[in-house]
Amino acid sequence: MQTAEHLQRIRTDGFTVIERLIDQSQIDTIKQELAPWLHGEHYGRNDFEGFFSERVYALLAKTPSVAQLVEHPGVLAIVDELLPPNYLLSAALAINVHPGENAQDFHGDDSAGGFAMRRPRPMQGVSAIWALDEFTNDNGATEVVPGSHLWGEDRVPTQRDAVKALIPAGSVLVFAGNLLHRGGANTGQTIRLAITPQYCAPYMRQIENMVLAVPPKVAAQYSERVQALLGYSVVEPGFMGYVDGVHPRRLIDPAVRSVHRGVEHP
């Protein structure tokens, strides 16, 4: 499918899938970098994180190869059309679901900040879930509720409303931030590893404080696009996001010069 077709699916159903967008060598590199942070025993702190799921936060400070997922052009071409310019990376984490994990409660990703916005409402974010292992019927595949991004407050999802995203390794599920979904139960014998970058409108607070999670010395290794997504950027037109009156990329590269309302900031 072309970008326009994926956009139509998201607007209608709330989600779309792009299969085998990265190859096995890319998957292997990410898994190798993640390996030191996955111990097989340090599980989530609550039922939502999952008592049998490992989560790795601050990924871009730990696994540089994840940047290729965060800024993948196939995904950003979709996000570019769904969110306002200057959108941000709200979260980026790995979720390793082990056998015995229960299904999460249904939720939307762009309401994580607790904003009191009643449904139906426009999406405030877009999420991607990259399958580093095949998502199967029994290993905790993500479950989505088609069309629920258009629902009102009075409609509550049930198991019958949900569809499992059964996708091959290397594929990505992209969905509206207000789509109801959940991590499925792992009733099988194998783990299910995924990476989930989540993007938000520029006026929202990021779920993860990215400029602390990925400080300037670490952010310097990434492309300008990733730096901007992290928050080393300003909202244009305007200058929202500045640091001490100048562009935040000055924290990474002192030679950066920026212009605000025709005035150059040295």
N, C-alpha and C positions, 0 to 999 in steps of 0.2 A: 504494500500500500504506500501511496505517496503521503506527504505531510498533510495535505488537505483532507484526505480520507481519515487519517488518524484524528485530526481535529474534529471532524464530523462525528466520529464515534464517541469522542470524549464529551462533546456537547450533547449528544443524544443519550448514550449509555453511561457516561461518566468515566469511562476507561477505554484503553486500547492496549494492544500488545505488539511489540516489534520483536520478532523471533531472531535469535542467533546474531545479535548485533555486535557481539565481541566473540573472539575465537578462544580455543582451549588454551593457547599459550598466554593470552591475556588473563584468563581466569587463573591459571597456575601462578602467574606472577603476583596477582593480588592475594591469592591464598598463602603464598610463601611469606609475603610481608605481614599478613595478618596472624600467621602462626604463633609468634611470640606472645600475642595478646589473647589467644584462645587456649584456655587451660583445661577445658572439659569439666570443671568443677565449680567455678565461680558463677553461679546462676543469678538471675534477676532478684531484685529486692522486694518485689511485690507481684501480685497476680498479673498486672498489665505488662510489666517487663518480662514476666515468665519465670517461674521457679525452676524451670528446666530449659531456660534459654540464656545463652551468653550474649551480652551486648557490648560492643566496643564503640566508645564515643571519641570525639576529637580525631576522627579518622585521618584528616589531612595533616595532622601533626605526627601520625604514626605510620601510615601506609601511603606513601606518595603516589603509587600507581592508581589509587582511587580517583585521582584528579581526572583521569581519562574517562571515567564514568560521569563525574560531576559536570564536565564541560563537553560531553559527547554531542557532536553537532546534530545527530539524529534526534536526540531528546530536546536539546535547546531550541531547535527549529519549531518544535511544538510549544514549548514554554513561552518562547518569544511572542507567540500569537495569543496566548491565554492570559498573560500577566502584563501589567504596565511596564514601560521601560525602566531600567535601573533596578529590576527585581533582585532579590538576595537569596543566598543559600541559607535556609532556615535551620536545617539539620542535615547531618550526614553520619550514619552509623551502620555498623554491621550487626546483624541479628542471626545467631547460630542456634537453631531450634533443635533440641535433643528429643529422643524418644521419651514419651511420658508427659510431654507438654500439653496443657489444656488450650482450648481456643480462647482468644481474647474476647472482650466485649466489643461489639460494633462501635466504631467511632469514626470521626473525620479528622484528618491531620491538621487542617488549618484552623481548628478551634482549640489547639493545645494551650494557647495562651489564656484561655478562659474568657474570651470576649463574648459578651452577651448579645449575640446576633441571632435572632430567631430565623428559623427556616420558614419558607424557602428564602435563600439569599445567594448572591453571587459567590463564586469561589474566590478565596483570598490567597490561595496557594495551589501548587501542583506538586504531586509526589511521583517519584519513580522507585520501583523496586526491581533491582537487578538480581536475577537468579544465578548464583554461582554453582549451585547444584540444581539438578532437575527438580521441579516442583511436581509432586505426585499426589495421588489421592490420599495417601496415608502418612506423608512426612511433614505435614504442617503448611501446605500450600496456602498462600494468601487467599482469602475469600472476599469477594466484592458483591455489593448489592446493586445490580444494574438499575440505573435511573434514580437512585436514592439522592443524588445531588440536587434533584428537583423537588424532593418531598417537602411537605410542611412538618410542623412540630408534632402534629397529631398522629403521624404514621411511625410505627415502631417496627424495625426489621425482625424477622424470624429466620430460623435456619432454612426454611423453604424458599426464602427470598434470595439466598446467597448462592453464588457460583464460584467454584474453585478455579483459580488461575493455574491450570496445568500447563506449564511452559518448559521448554528445554533449557538446559544450562546455557548461559550467554545471552538469554533473552531479557527483555525489560517490560515490565508492566508500568504504564504511565496513566495517572488518573487525577481527576479533579480533587482538590484538597478537601472539598465538602462532601465527597462520596463516602458513604458508609462502607466500612470494610473491617477486616480483622485478620490477625494471624491465626491460621487454622490449628487444630489439634494434631500433634504428632503421635499417631497410633502405630507407627511402623517401627523399624529397627535401625533406621539410618538418620543422620542429621540432615538439616536443610539450612544452607548458608545463603544469606542474601545481603546486599548492600542497598541502603535506601537514602538517596539524596532527596531532600524536600526543599522546594523553592517557595518564597513568599513575596507578596507585594512589597514595594519599597517603604511603605508607610507603616508596616507591621514590625513588631519586635521579633527578632529571630528566636526560635526555640532554644538553640544552642548559641551561646555568646561567642561567635566565631573569631572575633579579633583577639579574644583572650585564649580561646582554644587553639588558635593558629596564629601565634604572635609574629611580628614583622620579620624576624630573622628566618623563620620557617616559611612564611608566606612568600618571601623573596624568590624561592625556587620555582614558583608556579607562574603560569601565564598571567597576563594582565586581566584576562577574562575571569580566571579563577580568583585572582586578588579582588576584583570588583564584586564578585558574588559573595566573597567572605565579608565584605564591608569596607575594604580599602578603596572607597569610591565615594562619589557625591551624586546627589540627585540633580539632574539637569533637565530643564533650565533651573537655576538656583544653585545653592551651595550647601544644602542640607547634608550633614555627614562630615563636615570639616573638623580638623584637629588643630587647635591653637590658631585658627584663622586661615589655615592652608589645607590643601588637598591631603587626605590621609596617606596617599602613596608616598608622600615625602618621608614617612616613617620607614619605608622600604628603600627608596632611592632619593636621597637629598637633592638630586639634580632635577627632579620633576618640577615643572612649572605649571601652574593652572591659571585659568582666567575666570573671573567671576564678575558679571555685569561689565565687561570691557576692561576691568582692572586686572593687570597681571600680578600674581602673587609670587614673589621670588622665593 
